[in-house]
Amino acid sequence: MRIAVVDPGSGNLASVRRALERVAREEGITAEIAVTTEAQVVREADRIILPGQGAFAACRRGLDALSGMVEALTDAVIAERKPFLGICVGMQLMAERGLEHGVTPGLGWISGEIAPMDPRDGAGAELPLPQMGWNALHRAAPAHPLLEGIAEGGHAYFVHSYALAGGRQEELLADTEYGGPVVAMVGRDNLAGTQFHAEKSGQVGLRILANFLAWQP
């Protein structure tokens, strides 16, 4: 199995690679894992992961700076329907646009936009941003194959101040609670994305990555 981890100039690339190596070993999967800036590597991959961290606009600029990468992603993921996982800002880039530091087009693979969060406690007081730490996941029904083996309320690690807004209910795989509901995981067809850092989310994250390697959408 050839796995391309796209490097848009940000993201926990080493952590993602180590997590993938671990789950491949534990699941008995022979995997070639390439952290890459090369469009051809993406075209030749069996599965594709796009990590990202920081600002939406900066991550999009980084992706656009890689020659032929957006076209290769579109061909591999949308036309050829190869399994794809976006992580943190990588998930956000799947949306139609981001509103951080202006309006920046996303890949448009899922509905909605990445908008500033405004979390409030029960008394209406502002909660700190970024949302940072461990939060419980609440699965949509029916549960998605990437969440197989994960108990309702399992915790994942979040660090973000912007979140998906205006998405479609049928593309919601899981949410969490931080001063109101927050989209935690999205997907459709062969696409999935986690707002949380799967590679930093302990056994929950490792299970999601293992499920992604076994997923046959």
BELSUL-V283387 format. One line per field, one symbol per residue. ss: DSSP state (@ for helix, = for strand, . for the rest). psi: psi as a letter, one per 20 degrees, with the letter a starting at -180 (. if undefined). burial: b if it has 9 or more other C-alpha atoms within 8 Angstrom, else e. Layout:
BEGIN
ss=???
psi=???
burial=???
END
This chain:
BEGIN
ss=.=====......@@@@@@@@@@@@@@@....=====..@@@@@@..====.....@@@@@@@@@....@@@@@@@@@@@...=====.@@@@....==.....==.......====...=.....=....======.==.....@@@.......======.====...@@@======...========..====...@@@.@@@@@@@@@@@@@...
psi=ppppopnjjrqmgggggggggghgghikpopooooqjphhhghiqhqppnrqrbqggghgghghiopjgggggggggggilqpppppdhhghiirhrqjplappqaikhrqrqoqqqmpqahjjqpqqqqopapqqpoqrpqqqhijpjpqpjqqrpqoqiqrpqjrphijphqrapnkrqpphprrqdjqqqphrnhijkbhgghgggghghipm.
burial=bbbbbbbbebbbbebbbebbbebbbeeeeebebbbbbbbebbbebbbbbbbbbbebbebbebbbebeebbebbbbbbbeeebbbbbbbbbbbbbbbbbbbeeebebbbebbbbbbbeebbbeeeeebeeebbeebbbbbbeebbebbbeeeeebbbbbbbbbbbbebeeebbbbbbbbbeebbbbbbbebbbbbbbbbbbbbebbbbbbbbbeebee
END
